[in-house]
Amino acid sequence: MKKLSAALLLLSTAVFAQPYDNSLTEEAIKQRLAPIGSVYLAGAADTAAAESTGPRSGEQVYQASCFACHGTGALGAPKSHEDWVPRLAKGKDVLLKHAIEGFNSMPPRGTCMNCSDEEIAAAIDFMAAK
């Protein structure tokens, strides 16, 4: 009885199964690889529209990317003008190079990967003057 049930199940599956298109045509491949949906991020369009098209000021860059460490002194980041004095003594070119390439605990560009070199320099000037 078990063998007969298994044979009937196999037969019914074979009869109702749709054939698999195993063709390697370009159109068939594109259809199999096409995405089945998309992702909607609420507010993503608003964020893209809100980004400025011109250079940001040093204060804007500081508030957006630098404040987390330089506002709290995390990992030894200089906070006040007194903390900046020994660093400024090395020269602005060295400070800019360290800010762009990263130095000690500071990541490259201070995590502001979309900041230009001029914006990084403006942020340094803003922080050093505080």
Steps between C-alpha positions, in 0.01 A plus 500: 500500500784741583664432165176566317449830689854610420455413133172695480660803671793492259270465200270785610800727565645424157167570326432836668857632517578785264807454284806704603635734234866405487579713198811713509369780284587848615137591553433190713804574716394863550153387599634253758738759646253788508428635850165400641450821696658821617580667830336823605680706763267753654652846480783399266377735229470781755860447615636508147316822429618659826872452430665826410662539164763749611790482741410471868639727766740375764225516759263292284763231448587507871135458604438221247816292533750626757291575807465139616870482589623860508198622695543236770875439492448133418823301445708808578354720227582868562197697625611848597744752357754400766488140374565622147806717576760217490341362185494839331870534576565216255350707219171506319628278220578221747158540667323484164704195394414320825133593467482372142705183545410424861730513802512295820135441597358738242360329189574641153308820435354470848222281354389779262568313179309750287693801633743676270851587615392864529207406723731293723736800524207728588393256774854499643502881502162506674602249768836664565333838553252367758 
